[in-house]
Amino acid sequence: MTRISSYTLYQCLACEQVHIKNEYGSVSIYVPTDLHLDPTDQKACKNCGKVSQVKDYICLGLKSKTVRVEKTYQNNMWGRIHKKLYEFFSPPNEVDLSNLYPYIDALQPPTTPPTHP
């Protein structure tokens, strides 16, 4: 079974959009296409559309699959009471990074319809 263990974060130089790439903890018979990312591969930013090589993106490092999202409260007595009750009765809010950032995918070559004489 193929499992994702973490994500590598890449940031676009033009618009500072963060993209993610899967890092696999185990790989089965099926080998994913994004197992290896060559630094000379051409990638397009999902936000601004700028096409550049992977080595031109800023590598922000590895992050775990989920991040904890903190809820904000008012800074008064009732806000602190609400926070304590929420933390006691509710599980921590964890969000998968794939829901926050787009994947850094291979650039698809433009498709042109066949021309008939």
Buried (B, 14 or more C-beta within 10 A) or exposed (E): EBEBEBBBBBBBEEEEBBBBBBBBEEEEEEEEEEEEBEEEEEBBBBBEEBEBEBEBBEEBEEBEBBEEEEEEBEEEEEEEEBBEEEEEEEEEEEEEBBEEBEEBEBEEEEEEEEEEE
